[in-house]
Amino acid sequence: MAKKNDNSSKEEPIEKQLWKAADKLRKNIDAAEYKHIVLGLIFLKYISDAFDELFNKLKAGNGEFEGADPEDKDEYKAENVFFVPEIARWAFLQSKAKLPTIGKEIDNAMDAIEKDNPLLKNVLPKVFARGNIDPVNLGGLIDLIANIALGDAKARSADLLGHVFEYFLGEFALAEGKKGGQFYTPRSVVELLVEMLEPYKGRVYDPCCGSGGMFVQSEKFVASRQGNVNDISIFGQESNQTTWRLAKMNLAIRGIDSTQVKWNNEGSFLNDVHKDLKADFVIANPPFNDSDWSGDQLRNDGRWKYGMPPAGNANYAWIQHFLYHLSPDGIAGFVLAKGSLTSKSSGEGDIRKALIEARLVDCIVNLPAKLFLNTQIPASLWFLSRNKANGAHSAGSGQSCRNRTDEVLFIDARNEGRLINRRTKELSEEDIQKIASTYHNWRSADGKYEDIKGFCNSASIERVRELDYVLTPGRYVGLPDDEDDFDFNERFTKLKAEFEEQLKEEARLNEIILENFTKVKLSDNT
């Protein structure tokens, strides 16, 4: 039996094995605190591995590295590799892993790395010497993470470490529940947004970027289509400094330039650090129904071209902020609470009407429930296009798009997705492709799009007007054919017959019971 368990363990992906082992070492440390310990160590391992690889080339001195000094910081800067001082190198720290002072050693290492690499200033966690962290468990984590790059995996340790970092972000978000949702957008939602937007080249902007998942997925998308990741540049902003640090590490471990991912505690509304940016793609998951967005201080802001957003809800402020930063051919895809599709309070209905009449709304997707960790509020995806006449970003994707100025695509994906635990759903790869291909076929000049009852409908602006500018997909797509053909009378007659048959069966059983009871009673009397 033990052998069988061992085999099943080997079949398990390395990131799951590592997570289980790391979670065992957590003991009584809160997940919100523990994530900085584990993710900080994974990041340290990544930059140390990248440093070691270049260090060995410089030391060997072959070819272009002839006569190079392996301790010269400029050599590493030239190759976009972080310089790691001796006290921060993984081999040095692993040699100290069993000492009671290991926490202090790691904090010193983080300080030294930041000192030699200005791009990492105020990014790395220095929490390892705190009293609630058992040095034995910390040493165990170091040994555990050291095993990531064993054997054949060493050559691809950077990719593997990036994958593990991303997986751990998701697991920590699940472990934290509601709080975890503040820094992490579920992977399948990010994949769907990116797959629909297709950011092949240009400027990608996320003004509430969390831990950077939208940027990572955009780069993955380009790489998976054999594109050049240098063709896209990222711009971001985050108001939570702890989350911003996670984003900077997440991007650095992927080799993504994060110099334009900024932090300030005022946020994108009050302190827009990319004020002059016109992005080709906006991709975001802003806080749902945020009432604390300083709306009262921004009543006359130039971004509110389509109407003054209510001070008590930021949804339509976010929409107009995204539009403000879109280039003339730009396209935006973002998550909003489903209520934004119908709300008429405090002028929101008028803003939505103005957006629709300006021919900016391209597609609306109704999402399944239980996708998000931090809220049970139903959610939707909005896609806005600055140029629906000739396909907006067709130059980036190489796709020829048709003129869809007077149409809006509605997709009702409420029935998609699968449960991964009792409280949480995720979209499968098939779900993502089904939704994304529907959108692509609809906007493509040579796409084969057809309305599907209960799932998708291409509605005219006139139809949207008839429904008073309500954007709920269910109002447009109707019922699936099997439900649309539902015959109430036939179903009622069938249920009535089944019920009557059940009553007859119960009466017959009662008769048998009564008959047997009478026989027993008579037998007892005799």
C-alpha positions as CSV (number, residue, x, y, z in Angstrom):
1,M,0.0,0.0,0.0
2,A,2.8,2.4,0.9
3,K,4.4,1.8,-2.6
4,K,1.1,2.8,-4.2
5,N,0.9,6.0,-2.3
6,D,4.5,6.8,-3.3
7,N,3.7,6.3,-7.0
8,S,0.7,8.6,-6.8
9,S,2.9,11.2,-5.1
10,K,5.3,11.0,-8.0
11,E,2.5,11.6,-10.5
12,E,1.4,14.7,-8.6
13,P,2.8,18.0,-10.2
14,I,5.8,19.4,-8.3
15,E,4.0,22.6,-7.4
16,K,1.3,20.6,-5.5
17,Q,3.9,18.5,-3.7
18,L,5.8,21.6,-2.7
19,W,2.6,23.3,-1.5
20,K,1.6,20.4,0.7
21,A,5.1,20.3,2.2
22,A,5.3,24.0,2.7
23,D,1.8,24.1,4.2
24,K,2.8,21.5,6.8
25,L,5.6,23.7,7.9
26,R,3.2,26.7,8.4
27,K,1.9,25.3,11.7
28,N,0.2,28.3,13.5
29,I,1.3,31.1,11.2
30,D,-1.5,32.9,9.5
31,A,-1.6,32.4,5.7
32,A,-1.5,36.2,5.1
33,E,1.8,36.4,6.9
34,Y,3.2,33.1,5.8
35,K,2.9,33.9,2.1
36,H,5.6,36.6,2.3
37,I,7.9,34.1,3.9
38,V,7.4,31.4,1.3
39,L,7.1,33.6,-1.8
40,G,10.1,35.7,-0.6
41,L,12.3,32.5,-0.4
42,I,11.1,31.4,-3.9
43,F,12.0,34.8,-5.3
44,L,15.4,34.6,-3.6
45,K,16.0,31.2,-5.1
46,Y,15.1,32.5,-8.5
47,I,17.5,35.5,-8.5
48,S,20.2,33.4,-7.0
49,D,19.9,30.7,-9.7
50,A,19.9,33.4,-12.5
51,F,23.0,35.0,-10.8
52,D,24.8,31.6,-10.5
53,E,24.3,30.8,-14.2
54,L,25.8,34.1,-15.3
55,F,28.5,34.0,-12.6
56,N,29.7,30.6,-13.9
57,K,29.9,31.9,-17.5
58,L,31.8,35.0,-16.4
59,K,34.1,32.9,-14.3
60,A,34.8,30.5,-17.3
61,G,35.7,33.6,-19.4
62,N,34.8,32.1,-22.8
63,G,33.9,34.0,-25.9
64,E,32.2,37.3,-25.2
65,F,32.9,36.8,-21.4
66,E,36.7,36.6,-21.9
67,G,38.4,38.7,-19.2
68,A,35.2,39.4,-17.3
69,D,35.1,39.9,-13.6
70,P,32.3,37.7,-12.0
71,E,32.0,40.1,-9.1
72,D,31.5,43.2,-11.3
73,K,27.9,44.4,-10.9
74,D,27.8,46.0,-14.3
75,E,28.3,42.7,-16.0
76,Y,25.0,41.5,-14.5
77,K,23.2,44.8,-15.2
78,A,24.2,44.4,-18.9
79,E,22.5,41.0,-19.0
80,N,19.4,42.1,-17.1
81,V,20.3,39.8,-14.2
82,F,20.1,40.9,-10.6
83,F,23.4,41.0,-8.8
84,V,23.4,38.8,-5.6
85,P,26.0,39.7,-3.0
86,E,27.8,36.7,-1.4
87,I,25.7,36.8,1.9
88,A,22.5,36.4,-0.1
89,R,23.5,33.6,-2.5
90,W,21.4,30.5,-2.1
91,A,24.4,28.2,-1.4
92,F,25.5,30.4,1.5
93,L,22.0,30.6,3.0
94,Q,21.5,26.8,2.7
95,S,24.7,26.3,4.6
96,K,23.2,28.3,7.4
97,A,19.7,26.7,7.2
98,K,20.1,24.6,10.4
99,L,21.3,27.5,12.6
100,P,18.9,29.3,15.0
101,T,19.9,32.6,13.4
102,I,18.8,31.6,9.9
103,G,15.9,34.2,10.0
104,K,18.3,37.1,10.6
105,E,20.6,35.7,7.9
106,I,17.7,35.9,5.3
107,D,16.7,39.4,6.4
108,N,20.3,40.5,6.0
109,A,20.3,38.9,2.5
110,M,17.2,40.8,1.5
111,D,18.7,44.1,2.6
112,A,21.9,43.4,0.8
113,I,20.1,42.5,-2.5
114,E,18.0,45.7,-2.3
115,K,21.1,47.8,-1.7
116,D,22.8,46.4,-4.8
117,N,19.7,46.5,-7.0
118,P,17.7,49.8,-7.0
119,L,14.9,48.2,-8.9
120,L,14.1,46.1,-5.9
121,K,14.2,48.9,-3.4
122,N,11.4,48.4,-0.7
123,V,10.2,45.3,-2.6
124,L,11.6,42.3,-0.7
125,P,10.1,41.0,2.6
126,K,12.2,41.3,5.8
127,V,10.0,39.2,8.1
128,F,12.2,36.1,8.6
129,A,13.6,37.0,12.1
130,R,10.2,37.5,13.7
131,G,9.7,35.5,16.9
132,N,6.7,33.5,15.6
133,I,8.8,31.8,12.9
134,D,10.4,28.6,14.0
135,P,14.0,28.5,12.7
136,V,13.7,24.7,12.2
137,N,10.7,25.1,10.0
138,L,12.4,28.0,8.2
139,G,15.4,25.7,7.5
140,G,13.0,23.0,6.3
141,L,11.5,25.5,3.8
142,I,15.0,26.4,2.5
143,D,15.7,22.7,1.9
144,L,12.3,22.2,0.3
145,I,12.7,25.1,-2.2
146,A,16.3,24.1,-2.9
147,N,14.9,20.9,-4.4
148,I,13.0,22.8,-7.1
149,A,16.0,22.9,-9.3
150,L,17.4,19.4,-8.8
151,G,18.6,17.3,-11.7
152,D,17.1,17.9,-15.1
153,A,15.0,20.8,-13.7
154,K,18.0,23.0,-13.1
155,A,18.3,24.3,-16.7
156,R,14.7,25.4,-16.6
157,S,14.6,26.4,-12.9
158,A,13.6,30.0,-13.7
159,D,10.4,28.8,-15.6
160,L,9.7,26.3,-12.9
161,L,10.2,28.8,-10.1
162,G,7.9,31.2,-11.9
163,H,5.3,28.5,-12.2
164,V,5.6,27.6,-8.6
165,F,5.4,31.2,-7.5
166,E,2.2,31.7,-9.5
167,Y,0.7,28.5,-8.2
168,F,1.5,29.5,-4.6
169,L,-0.1,32.9,-5.1
170,G,-3.3,31.1,-6.0
171,E,-3.1,28.7,-3.1
172,F,-2.4,31.4,-0.6
173,A,-5.4,33.4,-2.0
174,L,-7.6,30.3,-1.4
175,A,-6.2,29.9,2.1
176,E,-6.9,33.5,3.0
177,G,-10.4,33.5,1.5
178,K,-12.0,36.9,1.3
179,K,-8.8,38.8,2.1
180,G,-6.9,36.7,-0.6
181,G,-9.2,38.0,-3.3
182,Q,-7.8,41.5,-2.7
183,F,-4.5,40.7,-4.3
184,Y,-5.4,37.8,-6.6
185,T,-7.8,37.5,-9.6
186,P,-8.6,33.8,-10.2
187,R,-6.4,32.4,-12.9
188,S,-9.2,31.2,-15.2
189,V,-10.8,34.7,-15.2
190,V,-7.4,36.3,-16.1
191,E,-6.9,33.7,-18.9
192,L,-10.4,34.4,-20.3
193,L,-9.8,38.2,-20.3
194,V,-6.4,37.9,-22.0
195,E,-7.7,35.2,-24.5
196,M,-10.5,37.5,-25.6
197,L,-8.4,40.7,-25.8
198,E,-5.4,39.1,-27.6
199,P,-2.7,41.6,-26.6
200,Y,-0.1,40.7,-29.2
201,K,1.7,44.0,-29.3
202,G,1.4,47.5,-27.8
203,R,0.9,49.0,-24.3
204,V,-1.0,47.0,-21.7
205,Y,-2.4,48.9,-18.7
206,D,-3.9,47.8,-15.4
207,P,-4.6,50.6,-12.9
208,C,-5.4,48.3,-10.1
209,C,-2.9,45.5,-10.8
210,G,-2.9,43.5,-7.6
211,S,-0.1,40.9,-7.7
212,G,0.4,41.3,-11.5
213,G,-1.5,38.3,-12.8
214,M,-2.9,40.2,-15.8
215,F,0.6,41.2,-17.0
216,V,2.0,37.7,-16.5
217,Q,-0.9,36.1,-18.5
218,S,-0.5,38.7,-21.3
219,E,3.2,37.8,-21.7
220,K,2.3,34.1,-21.6
221,F,-0.3,34.7,-24.3
222,V,2.2,36.3,-26.7
223,A,4.8,33.6,-26.0
224,S,2.2,30.8,-26.6
225,R,1.4,32.3,-30.0
226,Q,5.2,32.4,-31.0
227,G,5.1,36.2,-30.7
228,N,7.8,38.5,-29.4
229,V,7.2,39.4,-25.7
230,N,9.3,42.5,-26.3
231,D,6.4,43.8,-28.5
232,I,4.3,44.5,-25.4
233,S,5.1,46.9,-22.6
234,I,3.2,47.0,-19.3
235,F,2.0,49.9,-17.2
236,G,0.4,49.4,-13.8
237,Q,-0.5,51.0,-10.5
238,E,-1.4,49.5,-7.1
239,S,-2.5,51.3,-3.9
240,N,-1.6,48.5,-1.5
241,Q,2.1,48.5,-0.9
242,T,2.2,44.8,0.3
243,T,0.4,43.7,-2.8
244,W,2.6,45.9,-5.0
245,R,5.6,44.1,-3.6
246,L,4.1,40.8,-4.6
247,A,3.5,42.1,-8.1
248,K,7.1,43.3,-8.5
249,M,8.4,39.9,-7.4
250,N,5.9,38.1,-9.6
251,L,7.0,40.0,-12.6
252,A,10.7,39.9,-11.9
253,I,10.6,36.1,-11.5
254,R,9.1,36.0,-15.0
255,G,11.8,38.4,-16.4
256,I,9.1,41.0,-17.1
257,D,10.1,44.7,-17.0
258,S,8.1,46.2,-14.1
259,T,9.7,49.7,-14.1
260,Q,6.3,51.2,-15.0
261,V,4.4,49.3,-12.3
262,K,4.0,52.0,-9.6
263,W,2.8,52.2,-6.1
264,N,1.2,55.1,-4.2
265,N,-1.3,54.8,-1.4
266,E,-3.7,57.3,-2.9
267,G,-4.6,55.1,-5.9
268,S,-5.3,55.7,-9.5
269,F,-8.2,58.1,-9.1
270,L,-6.5,60.6,-6.8
271,N,-3.0,60.1,-8.0
272,D,-2.9,58.8,-11.6
273,V,0.8,58.1,-12.1
274,H,0.3,57.3,-15.8
275,K,-1.8,60.4,-16.6
276,D,-0.5,60.8,-20.2
277,L,-0.7,57.1,-21.1
278,K,-2.9,56.0,-24.0
279,A,-2.9,52.2,-23.9
280,D,-3.7,49.7,-26.6
281,F,-5.1,47.4,-24.1
282,V,-6.7,48.0,-20.6
283,I,-7.2,44.8,-18.6
284,A,-8.4,45.0,-15.0
285,N,-10.3,43.7,-12.0
286,P,-11.2,46.7,-9.9
287,P,-12.8,46.4,-6.5
288,F,-16.5,45.7,-6.8
289,N,-18.9,48.5,-5.9
290,D,-16.2,50.5,-4.1
291,S,-17.8,53.2,-2.0
292,D,-14.5,54.6,-0.6
293,W,-12.9,55.9,-3.8
294,S,-12.8,59.7,-2.9
295,G,-15.5,60.5,-5.4
296,D,-16.5,63.7,-3.5
297,Q,-13.0,65.1,-4.2
298,L,-13.2,64.5,-8.0
299,R,-16.6,66.0,-9.0
300,N,-15.2,68.0,-11.8
301,D,-12.5,65.6,-13.1
302,G,-11.8,65.6,-16.8
303,R,-12.2,61.8,-17.0
304,W,-16.0,61.9,-16.6
305,K,-16.8,62.6,-20.2
306,Y,-19.9,60.4,-20.2
307,G,-21.4,61.5,-16.9
308,M,-20.6,62.1,-13.3
309,P,-20.1,58.8,-11.4
310,P,-21.8,58.6,-8.0
311,A,-19.7,59.3,-5.0
312,G,-20.9,56.1,-3.4
313,N,-19.9,53.6,-6.1
314,A,-16.8,53.6,-8.2
315,N,-18.0,51.2,-11.0
316,Y,-18.7,53.9,-13.6
317,A,-15.6,55.9,-12.4
318,W,-13.5,52.9,-13.3
319,I,-15.1,52.5,-16.7
320,Q,-14.4,56.1,-17.6
321,H,-10.9,55.9,-16.2
322,F,-10.2,53.0,-18.5
323,L,-11.7,54.9,-21.5
324,Y,-9.6,57.9,-20.7
325,H,-6.5,55.8,-21.0
326,L,-7.4,54.0,-24.2
327,S,-5.7,54.9,-27.5
328,P,-7.9,55.7,-30.5
329,D,-7.8,52.1,-31.6
330,G,-7.6,50.7,-28.0
331,I,-9.8,48.0,-26.4
332,A,-10.5,47.4,-22.8
333,G,-11.6,44.2,-21.0
334,F,-12.4,44.2,-17.3
335,V,-14.5,42.7,-14.5
336,L,-17.4,44.5,-12.8
337,A,-20.2,43.6,-10.5
338,K,-23.2,42.3,-12.4
339,G,-25.3,45.1,-11.0
340,S,-23.4,47.6,-13.2
341,L,-25.3,46.1,-16.2
342,T,-28.7,47.3,-14.9
343,S,-28.2,50.0,-12.2
344,K,-29.9,53.3,-12.7
345,S,-29.1,54.9,-9.3
346,S,-27.3,58.2,-9.0
347,G,-27.0,58.7,-12.8
348,E,-25.4,55.3,-13.6
349,G,-28.1,54.5,-16.1
350,D,-27.5,57.7,-18.0
351,I,-23.8,57.0,-18.1
352,R,-24.4,53.5,-19.5
353,K,-26.8,55.0,-22.1
354,A,-24.1,57.5,-23.1
355,L,-21.5,54.7,-23.5
356,I,-23.8,52.6,-25.6
357,E,-24.9,55.5,-27.8
358,A,-21.2,56.4,-28.3
359,R,-20.8,52.9,-29.7
360,L,-18.1,51.9,-27.2
361,V,-19.7,48.8,-25.7
362,D,-18.4,45.8,-27.8
363,C,-19.3,42.7,-25.7
364,I,-20.7,41.7,-22.3
365,V,-20.2,38.3,-20.7
366,N,-22.2,37.1,-17.8
367,L,-19.9,35.0,-15.5
368,P,-20.8,32.0,-13.4
369,A,-21.2,32.4,-9.6
370,K,-18.5,31.4,-7.1
371,L,-15.5,32.4,-9.3
372,F,-14.2,35.0,-7.0
373,L,-12.6,34.4,-3.6
374,N,-13.5,37.7,-1.9
375,T,-17.1,38.1,-2.8
376,Q,-20.3,36.2,-3.7
377,I,-21.5,39.2,-5.8
378,P,-22.3,38.0,-9.3
379,A,-19.8,39.4,-11.8
380,S,-19.6,40.2,-15.5
381,L,-17.0,41.1,-18.1
382,W,-17.1,44.3,-20.1
383,F,-15.3,44.8,-23.4
384,L,-15.1,48.4,-24.7
385,S,-13.6,49.3,-28.1
386,R,-12.7,52.8,-29.2
387,N,-13.0,51.8,-32.9
388,K,-15.6,49.2,-33.7
389,A,-15.6,50.2,-37.3
390,N,-12.4,48.5,-38.4
391,G,-11.6,46.1,-35.6
392,A,-9.6,48.2,-33.2
393,H,-6.5,46.0,-32.4
394,S,-6.6,44.0,-35.6
395,A,-3.1,45.2,-36.4
396,G,-1.8,43.5,-33.3
397,S,-3.5,40.2,-33.8
398,G,-3.2,40.1,-37.6
399,Q,-7.0,39.5,-37.6
400,S,-9.3,41.3,-40.1
401,C,-12.3,42.6,-38.2
402,R,-15.7,43.7,-39.6
403,N,-17.6,46.8,-38.9
404,R,-19.8,46.1,-35.8
405,T,-20.5,49.7,-34.8
406,D,-24.3,49.2,-34.3
407,E,-24.1,45.8,-32.6
408,V,-23.3,44.5,-29.1
409,L,-22.4,40.9,-28.4
410,F,-24.0,39.3,-25.4
411,I,-22.7,36.0,-23.9
412,D,-24.4,34.3,-21.0
413,A,-21.8,32.0,-19.5
414,R,-23.5,31.4,-16.1
415,N,-23.7,27.7,-16.7
416,E,-20.1,27.3,-17.5
417,G,-17.3,26.3,-15.0
418,R,-16.8,23.5,-12.5
419,L,-16.5,23.4,-8.7
420,I,-13.0,23.0,-7.3
421,N,-14.3,23.0,-3.7
422,R,-17.6,23.7,-2.1
423,R,-17.3,27.4,-2.3
424,T,-15.2,28.1,-5.5
425,K,-15.6,27.5,-9.2
426,E,-13.2,27.8,-12.1
427,L,-13.5,28.0,-15.8
428,S,-12.0,25.1,-17.7
429,E,-9.8,25.5,-20.8
430,E,-12.8,24.4,-22.9
431,D,-15.0,27.0,-21.3
432,I,-12.4,29.7,-22.0
433,Q,-12.0,28.7,-25.6
434,K,-15.8,28.5,-26.1
435,I,-16.4,32.0,-24.8
436,A,-13.3,33.6,-26.5
437,S,-13.9,31.9,-29.9
438,T,-17.5,33.1,-29.8
439,Y,-16.3,36.7,-29.4
440,H,-13.5,36.3,-32.1
441,N,-15.9,34.8,-34.6
442,W,-18.4,37.5,-34.0
443,R,-16.0,40.4,-34.6
444,S,-14.0,38.7,-37.4
445,A,-14.6,39.6,-41.0
446,D,-14.5,35.9,-42.0
447,G,-15.7,34.4,-38.7
448,K,-18.6,31.9,-38.7
449,Y,-20.7,33.4,-35.9
450,E,-24.3,32.3,-35.1
451,D,-26.6,33.2,-32.3
452,I,-27.1,30.3,-29.9
453,K,-30.2,30.4,-27.8
454,G,-29.4,30.6,-24.1
455,F,-25.7,31.4,-24.8
456,C,-25.0,34.2,-27.2
457,N,-26.8,36.9,-29.2
458,S,-25.6,39.7,-31.4
459,A,-28.1,42.5,-30.6
460,S,-28.6,45.8,-32.5
461,I,-28.4,49.1,-30.8
462,E,-32.1,49.5,-31.5
463,R,-32.8,46.3,-29.5
464,V,-30.6,47.6,-26.6
465,R,-32.7,50.9,-26.7
466,E,-35.9,48.9,-26.6
467,L,-34.7,47.2,-23.4
468,D,-33.9,50.6,-21.9
469,Y,-30.1,50.2,-22.1
470,V,-30.0,47.2,-19.8
471,L,-27.0,45.1,-20.6
472,T,-27.8,41.8,-18.8
473,P,-27.0,39.0,-21.4
474,G,-30.0,36.9,-20.2
475,R,-32.4,39.5,-21.6
476,Y,-30.9,39.1,-25.1
477,V,-29.9,35.4,-25.4
478,G,-33.2,33.9,-24.3
479,L,-33.6,30.3,-23.1
480,P,-31.8,27.4,-24.5
481,D,-33.7,25.4,-27.1
482,D,-34.5,22.6,-24.7
483,E,-36.0,25.1,-22.3
484,D,-37.5,27.3,-25.0
485,D,-39.5,24.3,-26.3
486,F,-40.8,23.5,-22.8
487,D,-44.5,22.5,-22.8
488,F,-46.0,23.4,-19.5
489,N,-49.3,21.5,-20.0
490,E,-47.5,18.4,-21.1
491,R,-45.1,18.5,-18.2
492,F,-48.0,19.2,-15.7
493,T,-50.0,16.2,-17.1
494,K,-47.0,13.9,-16.8
495,L,-46.2,15.0,-13.2
496,K,-49.9,14.7,-12.2
497,A,-50.0,11.1,-13.6
498,E,-46.7,10.3,-11.7
499,F,-48.1,11.7,-8.5
500,E,-51.4,9.8,-8.9
501,E,-49.5,6.6,-9.6
502,Q,-47.4,7.2,-6.5
503,L,-50.6,7.7,-4.4
504,K,-52.0,4.4,-5.7
505,E,-48.7,2.6,-4.9
506,E,-48.8,4.1,-1.3
507,A,-52.4,3.0,-0.9
508,R,-51.6,-0.5,-2.1
509,L,-48.7,-0.7,0.4
510,N,-50.9,0.5,3.2
511,E,-53.5,-2.2,2.4
512,I,-50.7,-4.9,2.5
513,I,-49.5,-3.6,5.8
514,L,-53.0,-3.5,7.3
515,E,-53.7,-7.0,6.0
516,N,-50.5,-8.4,7.5
517,F,-51.2,-6.6,10.8
518,T,-54.7,-8.0,10.9
519,K,-53.4,-11.6,10.3
520,V,-50.8,-11.2,13.1
521,K,-53.5,-9.8,15.5
522,L,-55.8,-12.7,14.7
523,S,-53.0,-15.2,15.2
524,D,-52.2,-13.7,18.6
525,N,-55.8,-13.9,19.7
526,T,-56.1,-17.6,18.8
